[in-house]
Amino acid sequence: MASLCVEFGISRPTGYLWLGRYREGGINGIGERSRRPHSSPTRTEGRIEDRIVALRRERPDWGARKLAVLLGREGFSVPASTVHDVLLRRGLVRAEDRHPQAIKRFEREQPNQLWQMDFKSPKGWDQNVGPLSVLDDATRYVIALDGTWTTRAEAVQERLTTAFLACGLPDAMLMDHGTPWWNTKAAGGWSQLTVWLMKQDIQLHFCAIRHPQTQGKVERFHGALESARRRRGLPEPEQHQNWLDSFRHEYNHVRPHEALAMQAPAGEFNTVKDVQRQNVKHVLELDTFNPLKEGEFTRPSGPGLCSFYQESSEIQLFQ
């Protein structure tokens, strides 16, 4: 036996082990055996596993870290790694669910220092224009999520007026070179909407053309919105705004955000006091909306600032 073990490069205990198994079960006795332990005292309880699966099916676009926070709120202390293992074991993790860690970009320190605004892609909404999104840069709080289904300046101004009255005026807003906040036929790109915003003493910033990374936070929000649309489905068109309202509430008040130490955005966003809302309402009511004719150039009466980003530099157009 010793010479055989030397010939096949195995230890004598291993050789005798295989010999014993052969004598007990024949050729099948030396086949590969499962390495699974006979008992797993630390394995997650069945009721907790079932709850993890239920939460995943309720929110199929949420990952293990966010689901672990929800479990914690229900009194179950389960590490995110354990939640991920359960999802893998139950076949609830797809290749497209895995994402590389985001690179940290610029970030404002306080609410209302900067809002990001953009239209979502119309794909899947059966409309020419997707929902309008307005996001607070510091807290990721979704200020507005509305199906205007149009890029008309009046519709966007109406939604922004509601947002200003509810949350106050931001110091600045960041947008792309899209309609209605950019006019390719007007000097400086001013549009009737940007003039109105500057009259509210809001600084305007525009990201570089074909560089959506500058608006990374609102783009990431749109990714979460799209994932929810695909995984959960949409109701009938007349219920789309109700669906958007429900998603906005969940995103602001329920969904943990990794950039906020797994807190929900609403816990970080401090709305303005009632007296400040009244001041905002007074300003907005005094400022009438006068549409500009195509190509018309009108300097705002307020101290508005307009600029745009070129990679890492900011170019001021006027002040």
C-alpha positions in Angstrom: 0.0 0.0 0.0 2.8 2.4 0.8 4.4 2.0 -2.6 1.0 2.7 -4.3 0.6 5.9 -2.3 4.1 7.0 -3.4 3.4 6.2 -7.0 0.1 8.2 -7.1 1.4 11.0 -4.9 -1.0 10.7 -2.0 -0.5 10.2 1.7 -1.0 6.7 3.2 -4.0 7.9 5.4 -5.7 9.1 2.2 -4.9 5.8 0.4 -6.4 3.7 3.3 -9.4 6.0 3.4 -10.1 5.4 -0.3 -9.5 1.7 0.1 -12.0 1.5 2.9 -14.6 3.4 0.9 -14.0 1.0 -2.1 -14.5 -2.0 0.1 -17.8 -0.6 1.4 -19.3 0.7 -1.8 -17.3 -0.5 -4.7 -16.3 1.9 -7.5 -19.2 4.3 -6.6 -17.8 4.5 -3.0 -14.8 6.4 -4.1 -16.7 9.0 -6.1 -16.7 12.7 -5.3 -18.8 13.4 -2.1 -20.6 16.5 -1.1 -18.6 18.8 1.2 -21.7 20.3 2.7 -21.7 20.1 6.5 -24.2 17.8 8.2 -25.5 20.7 10.2 -25.3 24.6 9.9 -26.1 26.1 13.3 -25.3 29.6 12.1 -27.4 29.4 8.9 -30.1 32.1 8.6 -33.4 31.1 10.0 -36.1 30.0 7.4 -38.5 32.8 8.4 -35.8 35.4 7.9 -34.8 33.9 4.5 -38.5 34.0 3.5 -38.7 37.7 4.6 -35.6 38.5 2.5 -37.2 36.8 -0.5 -40.4 38.7 0.0 -38.7 42.0 0.3 -36.7 41.3 -2.9 -39.9 40.4 -4.8 -41.6 43.6 -3.5 -38.6 45.7 -4.7 -36.8 43.6 -7.3 -34.6 46.7 -8.2 -33.1 46.9 -4.7 -29.8 45.2 -3.8 -28.6 43.4 -0.6 -27.4 46.5 1.2 -30.7 48.3 0.9 -32.7 45.2 1.8 -30.5 44.7 4.9 -31.5 48.2 6.1 -35.2 47.4 5.7 -34.7 44.1 7.7 -33.0 46.2 10.4 -36.1 48.4 10.6 -38.2 45.3 11.1 -35.9 44.1 14.0 -33.8 41.6 12.0 -30.1 42.2 12.3 -28.8 40.6 9.1 -25.5 41.6 7.4 -25.7 42.6 3.8 -23.4 39.8 2.8 -25.8 37.3 4.4 -28.7 38.9 2.5 -26.7 38.6 -0.7 -26.0 34.9 0.0 -29.7 34.2 0.5 -30.5 36.0 -2.8 -27.9 33.9 -4.6 -29.1 30.7 -3.0 -32.7 31.5 -4.1 -31.7 32.5 -7.6 -32.6 36.1 -7.2 -29.4 37.8 -8.4 -28.8 38.4 -12.1 -25.6 39.4 -13.8 -27.1 42.8 -14.7 -27.8 43.5 -11.0 -24.0 43.8 -10.3 -22.6 47.3 -10.6 -19.1 48.7 -10.1 -18.7 51.1 -7.2 -19.3 54.7 -8.3 -16.4 57.1 -8.3 -16.9 60.0 -5.9 -17.7 63.3 -7.7 -18.4 66.9 -6.5 -21.1 67.2 -3.8 -22.7 70.2 -2.1 -22.7 70.3 1.7 -26.1 71.7 2.5 -29.7 71.3 1.1 -30.8 73.8 -1.5 -27.3 74.8 -2.5 -27.7 73.1 -5.8 -30.5 71.4 -7.6 -30.0 69.1 -10.7 -32.8 69.1 -13.3 -33.3 66.9 -16.3 -35.9 65.0 -18.3 -35.9 61.2 -18.2 -35.7 59.3 -21.4 -39.2 58.7 -22.9 -38.4 55.0 -23.5 -41.1 52.8 -22.0 -43.4 55.7 -21.2 -45.4 55.9 -24.5 -44.7 59.6 -24.6 -42.4 61.9 -26.6 -40.9 63.2 -23.4 -40.1 61.3 -20.2 -40.8 62.6 -16.6 -39.2 65.8 -15.4 -36.8 65.2 -12.4 -35.4 67.8 -10.0 -32.9 66.5 -7.4 -31.2 68.1 -4.5 -27.4 67.6 -4.9 -26.4 67.4 -1.2 -29.2 65.1 0.1 -30.4 63.3 -3.1 -33.9 64.3 -2.1 -36.2 64.3 -5.2 -37.7 67.7 -5.2 -40.0 67.0 -8.2 -40.9 64.0 -10.4 -43.6 65.0 -12.8 -45.0 63.7 -16.0 -45.2 67.0 -17.9 -44.9 64.9 -21.1 -43.8 68.1 -22.8 -40.7 70.4 -22.9 -42.8 73.6 -23.0 -41.4 76.2 -20.7 -44.8 77.0 -19.2 -45.2 73.4 -18.0 -41.8 73.3 -16.5 -42.2 76.7 -14.8 -45.4 75.5 -13.3 -43.7 72.5 -11.7 -40.8 74.6 -10.5 -43.1 77.1 -8.9 -44.7 74.3 -6.9 -41.3 73.1 -5.9 -40.1 76.5 -4.8 -43.1 77.1 -2.7 -42.7 73.7 -1.0 -38.9 73.6 -0.6 -37.6 77.1 -1.0 -35.4 78.6 -3.7 -32.0 76.9 -4.4 -28.8 78.9 -4.6 -28.1 77.3 -8.0 -29.4 74.8 -10.6 -27.5 72.5 -12.9 -28.9 71.5 -16.3 -27.8 70.2 -19.7 -28.2 72.0 -23.1 -31.7 70.8 -23.6 -35.1 72.4 -24.1 -36.6 74.5 -22.5 -33.7 75.7 -20.4 -31.3 76.2 -23.3 -32.0 78.1 -26.5 -29.6 77.5 -29.4 -30.9 80.5 -31.3 -30.5 83.1 -28.5 -27.3 84.9 -27.4 -25.7 83.1 -24.5 -28.3 80.2 -24.8 -30.8 82.1 -22.7 -34.4 81.0 -22.9 -37.6 82.4 -21.4 -37.3 79.8 -18.6 -33.6 80.6 -17.8 -34.4 84.4 -17.7 -37.3 83.7 -15.3 -35.0 81.5 -13.1 -32.3 84.2 -13.0 -34.9 86.7 -11.9 -35.3 84.6 -8.8 -31.6 85.1 -8.1 -30.7 81.5 -8.9 -27.3 80.8 -10.4 -27.5 78.6 -13.5 -24.9 76.1 -14.5 -24.8 74.0 -17.7 -22.8 70.8 -18.1 -20.6 70.3 -21.1 -22.3 69.1 -24.3 -22.4 65.3 -24.5 -21.0 65.0 -20.9 -23.9 63.6 -18.7 -21.4 62.6 -16.0 -21.6 66.2 -14.7 -25.2 65.5 -13.8 -24.3 62.1 -12.3 -26.7 62.3 -9.4 -29.8 62.9 -11.4 -28.6 60.4 -14.0 -28.1 57.8 -11.3 -31.6 58.6 -10.1 -32.9 58.0 -13.6 -31.2 54.6 -13.5 -33.0 53.7 -10.4 -36.3 54.9 -11.9 -35.7 52.9 -15.1 -34.9 49.8 -13.1 -38.1 50.1 -11.1 -40.1 50.6 -14.3 -38.6 47.5 -16.0 -38.7 45.3 -12.9 -42.1 46.4 -11.4 -44.0 47.4 -14.5 -46.2 50.5 -15.1 -50.0 50.9 -14.7 -52.3 52.3 -17.3 -51.1 55.7 -18.7 -53.7 57.6 -16.7 -52.1 56.3 -13.6 -48.5 57.1 -14.5 -48.4 60.2 -12.3 -49.7 58.3 -9.3 -47.0 55.7 -9.9 -44.3 58.5 -10.1 -45.7 60.0 -6.9 -45.4 56.6 -5.1 -41.9 56.1 -6.4 -40.8 59.5 -5.3 -42.2 58.9 -1.8 -40.4 55.6 -1.6 -37.1 57.1 -2.9 -37.3 60.0 -0.4 -38.6 58.3 2.7 -38.0 54.5 2.5 -35.1 53.7 0.2 -31.7 53.8 1.9 -29.0 55.7 0.0 -25.4 54.5 0.2 -24.0 58.0 -0.1 -26.0 59.0 3.0 -24.7 56.2 5.2 -27.8 54.2 4.3 -30.2 56.9 5.4 -33.2 58.0 3.4 -32.9 61.4 1.7 -35.9 62.9 3.5 -34.0 62.5 6.8 -31.2 64.8 5.4 -33.3 67.3 3.6 -34.5 70.2 5.7 -37.4 72.1 4.2 -37.6 75.9 4.6 -39.7 77.5 7.4 -43.2 78.8 6.7 -42.1 82.4 6.7 -39.5 81.6 4.1 -42.2 79.9 2.0 -44.3 83.1 2.2 -41.4 85.2 1.0 -40.9 82.8 -1.9 -44.6 82.9 -2.7 -44.5 86.8 -2.7 -41.5 86.9 -5.1 -43.0 84.4 -7.5 -46.3 86.1 -7.6 -44.8 89.5 -8.4 -42.7 88.1 -11.2 -44.9 87.5 -14.3 -43.7 85.1 -17.0 -43.1 87.0 -20.2 -42.2 84.6 -23.0 -39.3 85.6 -25.3 -39.7 85.6 -29.0 -37.4 83.4 -30.9 -33.9 84.8 -30.9 -34.8 87.7 -28.6 -32.1 88.7 -26.1 -33.2 90.2 -22.8 -30.9 90.8 -19.8 -32.6 89.9 -16.5 -33.1 92.6 -13.9 -31.8 90.4 -11.0 -28.2 89.4 -10.2 -28.5 86.0 -11.9 -25.4 84.1 -12.9 -25.1 81.7 -15.8 -22.2 79.4 -16.4 -21.4 76.1 -18.0 -19.0 73.3 -17.2 -16.2 72.2 -19.5 -14.7 69.1 -17.9 -13.2 70.4 -14.6 -13.4 74.1 -15.3 -16.3 76.5 -15.0 -16.7 79.3 -17.6 -18.8 82.2 -16.5 -20.8 83.7 -19.3 -22.1 86.8 -17.5 -22.8 88.2 -14.1 
